[in-house]
């Protein structure tokens, strides 16, 4: 059972309907105190009243220390978090959130090129105020199927970005020319991308040679279905069967093995466990490749063989 | 034991995780805690494990200087998450003793142990370097108002 004192307590101070599909929620301390600071690109876990935990990028200005702002696109066919926020959460409601974490920090001393797909614009919204203030070179490519699916065009137009924001709408044939964007990067320029999986795959394929100058932020969930296998817990000797369609995390829970978990989508890495033997199938979205040699996230990952041994 | 130290910083926050504000003065409530601070209203990270001896907490300014000098870690007074930053007070030697802070009196109960919680909040790897010097917990024996610059000395 989650205790209030073990999370940051916020109340919903304002809700903006940006367009028919997107709402912005402004969260503040119940007494108006400053909130724990965050940096551009950071995200928080939101603990929903139903018990669901979802990650959202902070899209407000980090210089504003009393408000966390998240933009939530309602996903009719999603896992339920965005529907609950849209349909059930009201101004004045209390929401427990995590401390901000940043797996997508914006480099402080290089030219910045940002590519946003749809609601993937959100982490960049928190970066724009300081980029503008610093005078550093940057450009933001905002891609969407059509103008009416690009929720933040009016806000960006009001920010005085001029030609530092470029809009790309596939409906009108203005698709982003990714190869041209990559070819146009400065020698030490960094490329940041956040958007749907298909976009990120394309960018990772085409811009993989950038190495540490390429940064991608995934959202959504990783998924996969494995045939049945079993997990051997090395410390206790317990063997836990994992049924087809069941996640390793679900199987561990069913066997009363407690593994802390949060996003259950292969993003936050809260549930990562050390694996010792077997052939894991890694489906985490955010774990560095080197770490996979030692760790696995049971929320989304599986086993290629009949048995996987964990250090539990 | 003789010493004469002073209050160099006063800090308070109403809930776990929230930044601490620097204050000019604090109101100490006998047998309870610091007015408005999370420990006095069961809003602290550890409030599910209540402890009578954690009504007010102290931290040495000299430790902040040692972290900078020896480990190049800049920890600001409002980041150590204790209520009072002291100078010239041998906190580790005061367990079980009473001492005056301005016109108030406190009784030290135990050394504060660092916890990983502070690393999450500050983003600094400081757990290990704070071992044995993470401050002092105390009960408030005589309440009142304490101010920046107040003298700290044995009762």
Interface residues (C-beta under 8 A of the other chain):
Chain A: X3 X5 X6 X7 X8 X9 X29 X31 X33 X34 X35 X36 X37 X65 X99
Chain B: X13 X14 X15 X16 X17 X18 X19 X21 X42 X43 X44 X45 X46 X47 X48 X120 X121
